[in-house]
Amino acid sequence: MKAAYLTGIREVQVGDWPEPKLQNDTDVLLQVEILGVCGSDMHYYRTGRIGEMVVEYPYLVGHEFSAKVLDVGAKVTNVKVAQRVTVDPLMYCGQCDQCRKGREHTCRNQKFLGCPGQADGCLCERIVMPAECCFPVPDNVTAQQAALLEPFCIGLYARTLAGDVAGKTVAILGAGPIGLCVYQACRAAGVGKVYMTDIRPERVEFAERYGADWVGNPETRDVVADIQAVEPNGVDVVFEAAGEQAAIDQGVELLSPGGMLLLIGIPEVDRVSMHISTIRRKELTIQNVRRQNHCVPAAIELLATGKIDLDPMVTHTFTLDETKQAFDIAADYKDNVIKAMIEVSR
């Protein structure tokens, strides 16, 4: 089968890849329809690593995708041949202490698509996944929307960790796809007011069109002072979705005493720091966000019933043969890109 795989730093080759086969009676064979280019994919593309996860070439990345079911194992009951599914890219053991606690996303023995040392990605024509990772979507959900559910689940999980945000004031620092997914999740939950920031002018403009109550670029204005001028008591919740030290610092300053800072962005550095005096005086809660957990059914329901709108985020689409072009645009934030998608089946 055809696949697009990394062969070096910022190098992609499109060629043959081994054909997957059903190995277990709980496996599902999938025809990949469309794939979203994720920021974590771009870490591997630009630097070959995220923390201790180091790429060994050749390597398949990709984990945000929708697919059609081609075949199922003998014990599969949750999906049927020809159904469209959205896929949770996390494969968990179900036996370790974390899985027994309902924390499959921190499974001790997990395998995640497109994560070096764990599992190949899905930037290929066909892939086999465990049945528990496959979720049928209603007929009114498109292939593109089904693929976008994976990043949206991260936003939904972050909002869930923040608790009830109805009527509250929040700041979302980073207006890329994950920040925008957080925004959609918060709006669906009845949030009061949303402040959004980004260092890229086109993303600030997009966030404003998307409906954020206030937008700002920290490279052209003092966003902390400007938000504090409107919210002198601080905001209730900050979602840091940029993976940058500056955004973390801004979040700490923006929060009201007793507020929560949720760290969603993935820094390219191994360490970040925090102003502990401010955190201590305000008695802030710092919550890391590790992917998502048990959010897929709720995300499907929100999408299918029209309570969220993810399509506007997609600014670019490519074929599998155009993967290098897609990666270069996404990696370098070219051409006002927000979300790039690769139509594998086209």
N, C-alpha and C positions, 0 to 999 in steps of 0.2 A: 504494500500500500504506500501511498505518498504521505510524506511528513515534512515539516519544516523544523530543523533542529540547529542548535548552536554548535559551532565548530571552533569558536575562539571569542575573545573580547570583541563585541560588536560585529561578529561574523555569523551569518546564517546561510545554511544550504538547504535547498529543497530537493528531496530525493527519496529513494526507497527506504522503508523501515519495516521491521518484522511484523507480520500479520498477527493480531491478537486472536486468541482462541479461548473459549469457555473452559475453565479448569475445574470449577466447583459447581455443585448443583444449585448454589445461590448466586451465581454470576449472571451478569447481563451484558450482552454484546450490543454496543451502541454505534450508530453512524453519526459522527460529529456533524452538527449543522453549522453553528456559528460560535466564535470564541471571542471573548473580550480580552484586550491587551491590558494587563494589570501593572500597577507600579512596582510590585514585587518582581514580576517578570523582568522589568527594566533594570532592577538592581543586578540580576544575574547577567543581563545583556551588557550593561555598562561596566561592571566590575567583576563579574564571575562569582559573586558570593553575597550572602547575607549572613553576617556573623560567622558562626562556625560551619555554615552550610556552603560548601565550596563545590563549584561545578567541575565535573570530569567530562571532557568532550569525547565524542559528540553527545549532546544532551537535548532532550525535549522539555521545553517549558510549557506553561499554559495550564490554567485550572478553572477559568470561568467559561462554562460552555453549556449549550443545550444540544440535544441529540434526539434521534429517532431510534426506537428499540428494534434491533434486527433479530435477536434470538435471546432466549432465556434458559437458565438451568431448570432442572426438574422440580426444584422446590421453590421457585420464584412465584409469588402470588400477587405482589403489589403492583407490578407493571406487566403490560402485554405487548406483543409484537405490533409494531407500527405506531405505538403511542409516542407522543413527544414528551420528553422529560427535562426537568432541570436537575442538575447534579451537584450534590455536596461533595467537594473534592477531598474530604477527609475520610480516610479509612481507619477505623478504630478496632481494637482487639475485643472489647466487650468484657474482658476478664480482670483487668488491672484495678488497683484501688481507685483510680480516677474515673474509669468507666462505671464502676459500681456506685460511685457518688453522683452519677449523672453528668460528669464532666468529660465527655468523650473528646472534646476539643483539646484537652490536655492529657489525652491517653499516653501512657508510658511507652506504648509500642506502636504509635500511630504511623501511618504512611499518608503523605499528602501529595497530591498530584503536582508535578513540576517542582518538587523539593529535593535537591541533591541528597543522595544517600537513602531516600525513602521510596519515591516512585517517579517514573517518567511522567511527563505532562501529556496534554491532550491536543497538542497542535499537530494533529494527524487525522486521517480519514476515519479510522475506527479505533475503539478502545473498549476494554472490558472493565466493568466496575461491579462491586458488590451491590446486590439488590437494595440494601438498606440506604445506599447513597443516591438512589434514583427516585425522583418524585414526579409523578404524572402531573401535567398542567392542563387546565381547561382548554377547550378548543379556541376560545377567544384570546388566548395568550400566544403571541408570535414567538418564533425562534429567537429573535433578538431580545425580546422581553424576558424570555426564559433564561437566557444567558446572563442578563443583567441582574437576575435575582441573586446570584452569588455575591456580588459586591453589596447589593442592597441588604442582604442578611447581616453583613458586618455592621452596617449603619443601624439596622434594627436591633441587633444585639447590644450595640453601644448604648442606644436609647433605653433599652431594657435595663441595663446595668445602672443607668442614671436614675432609675425609678420613675415615678409619676412626674412628667414634665408639663402636664396640663396647666396652662396659665403662667408658667415660669418663663424667666428670661434666660436665654442661652446664647453663647458665642460659639461659633464653629470656625476654627482657625485652619484654613486650607479649604479651597473651593474646587478641588479636583473631584473625581468621581466618588471617592469615599466620603468626603465632606458633603457633597451634594446628596448622597444616599442618607447620611445622617439627617440632613435637612428634611428630606422627604419623610423619614420615619418620625421626626419630631412634629412636623406639620400634621401628619395623620393622627398623632396623639394629642393634638390640641394645644401645642406649645403657645406661650404668650407672645414673645418677641424674639426674633432671631437676628443676631449680628454675625456677619461673615466677613472674613478677610482672606486675601491671597496676595502674593507678590507679583502675580502675572495679571496685567491689566485686562486681558481678554476674559480671564476667569472671574475677576471682580465684576465685569460687565455682565457676564453670564449669570452669576449669582443674583444680581439685581433683577434681571429679566425672569429668573426662575422664581422670584418672589420674596427673597430675603428682605427684612425690614430695614436693614442698614448694611452697607458694604464699604470696605476700605482697603487700601493697599499700604501695608506697613513700610514700604520703601519710599512712599511719597508723602506720608502723613504719620503723625503719632497716633496710631489707632487706639492705644491704651488711654491716652488723655482724652481723645475725642469720644470714645465710648463712655468713659467715666464722667464726662461732662453731661451726658444724657442719663447715665445710670450711676449717680454718685455713691450709692450703697453697694455697687458691684452687681455682677450677674450671678445667677444661681448655679449654672452649670457651664463648663467649658469643655468642648470636644476638640482635642488637638489632633488634626488630621493631616499635618504637613510633615511630621517626622523631623522637625528642625528645632534646634536649641532655642532660637529666638522665639518661636511660637510657644514653646513650653514656658519660657519666662513671661511672655505676655499673658498667658493663661493664668499663671499664679497671681499676677498683678490685677487682673480683671475680676477675679472671683470675690464674691461677698464672703465674710466670715461664715464658716460652716459649709461652704460650697464644695463642689466636686470637680476635679480635673480628670478627664478620661483621655488616656494616651492611646491613640489609634494608629497614628502614622508610624512608619518603619524608618528609623534613622539609618543612614549609610555608615555612621560611625558606631563604634562598639560601646561608647559611654556618653551619657549626657549628665548634666548637673542640675540641681534645683536650689533656689534660694530658701534654705531651710528655716531661716528666721521668720520670713514672711509666712511660709507654710505653717510653722508652729504657732505664730501669733493669731493667724486666722483659723486655726484648727481645720485645715483643709483635708479632704479625702482625695487621695491619688489612686485612681483605678486604671490598671492596664487592661487593654481590650485584646484578647487573643482570638482572632477570627470571629466565629459565631458558634452558637450552641443551641440546638433545638428551635431554630427560628424559621426554617424553610416553610412549613405548612402555613404559618401566620403570614409570611411574606407573599406566598402564592395567593392567599385570600385577599390581602390588601391590593395586590396588582389586578387580580381578576375582577374585583368589584370597583375598580377605578378610583380607589382612595389614594393611590400614589401614581405618579407619572414619571417614568424613567426614560422614555424614548428621547426627549430633548437632549440628553447628555451625549448621545451618539453623534459625533461630528464627522467621522471618517469611517469608510468601509473599504476592505481590501479582499483580494482573493488569497488563497494559500500561496500561490506563486509570488505574490507581492508582500510576503511577510517581512522581508528586509526593509522595505519602504515603510511599512506600518511601524516596525520597531524603531526606525530612525526618527520618524515623526513623533512618536510617543516619548522616546527617550530624551529627545532634545526640546520637547514642547513646541514643536514647529506648527505653523499654519493654524494657529489658534485651536489646537486640538484639545478636546475635553476627554472624549472616550473614543478610542479606535477599536473597530471590530474586524475580525477576519472571517469571511464567509467560506468555511472549509468545503462545504458541499457545492459551491457555485462552480 
